[in-house]
Amino acid sequence: MTGSDTSPVITRFAPSPTGFLHIGGARTALFNWLYARGRGGKFLLRIEDTDRERSTPEATAAILQGLEWLGLDHDGEVISQFDGAARHAEVAHQLLAEGKAYKCFATQEEIAAFREAARAEGKSTLYRSPWRDADPATHPDAPFVVRIKAPQTGETVIRDQVQGDVTIRNDQLDDMVLLRADGTPVYMLAVVVDDHDMGVTHVIRGDDHLNNAARQMMIYDAMGWDVPVWAHIPLIHGPDGKKLSKRHGALGAQEYQAMGYPAAGMRNYLARLGWSHGDDEFFTDQQAQDWFDFDGIGRSPARFDTKKLENLCGQHIAVSEDAALRHEIEAYLTAADQPALPQAKADALEAAMFCLKDRAKTFPDLLEKAHFALTYRPIEPEPKAAKNLDAVSRGILSDLTPQLQNASWSRDTLEGTLNAFAEAHGMKFGKLAGPLRAALAGRAATPSVFDMMVVLGREETIARLTDAAA
């Protein structure tokens, strides 16, 4: 059985809290979010914290922060898998009562010896328990695990939306353990019970879980539950074609926030990593939700490309609202452990956005271009800029200052005033621009001189020119 087409779509993201939100996990979360949001469904979040040794509250917090930064909002409460342990065990006991599972008293030593002998004889090392059909009257008073009775003939077909139909011979499946000897449920059981109880209709996850699907289907079938729609997506590789790892650079979503990538650009890039909609590279969240479907997902691993990421981020910065950019830059500074901007400087940054955002690919890039608005007098020019402030140039700046006292302070008027001033001094405006950049920003490369003057205002502009002329 599979989920019906009329039921509302419910997807889930189910990370293990053993570290940060991996960029591959972030993309899995995004695909689940897009699929649900685009169909008016629900996107749920479950923390798979059954591994008590490795699960930490810090990792859970890091995952939640990473999702929050990416703007991937989930429906309802965050579900803890560990909290459902009693319910998971209850399902195993039900299967035991119905004869679909059995108590296995084999010790670790016996299983190891069985495998050793099978290897020596060149036979399959898949463990076949002698307790599968044993009479309960023969059961010893000893520790046991609970195993599911796997089908031993025929085939299991995983109908996968990305990989196509994947067929596994049932004689390749072992009688999977459901409950350990201490009575605790195994992860594979917990996942199925949680997905069923949460009403999950579509399981979208990495293709490293593809083999798990066949084993999990045994539990769905034994319980008579609807099997969800499977979609196993290829993993992300580095530029060298090997599985993405530390050697390729940053791996955690929050590292990308701290490096100053905008969340919208990151969402756009991650969506394009392994999924496509025609030739569209740049798109909005709304377009991604409208377009996202399984048939756009490729079967081969996608390659992470920082240049493409930066290019898309630049396009998203360019079309963002100024106030939203200011807000996100303030969050970036916190994430990067940098001091917050004083109110007046944050206001100046927002006022300068119009002349900054078209050419910046990341927030550090944008802040670098905003240097003129964020710096304080007296301005110490860089060596390259200082060369433009020789005695002649300083004399010209002091001649210019009185002309600006009464000029109307708009970009067009300033442009007219400065061009007329340059002409009267028998020079091209370009010759005047160098000293002005040095005086206003202390840099040789800056936004347009007129834009800087508009942002700084009359008082600050004249004060900076007066400092430089002196």
Disulfide bonds with the S-S distance in Angstrom:
none
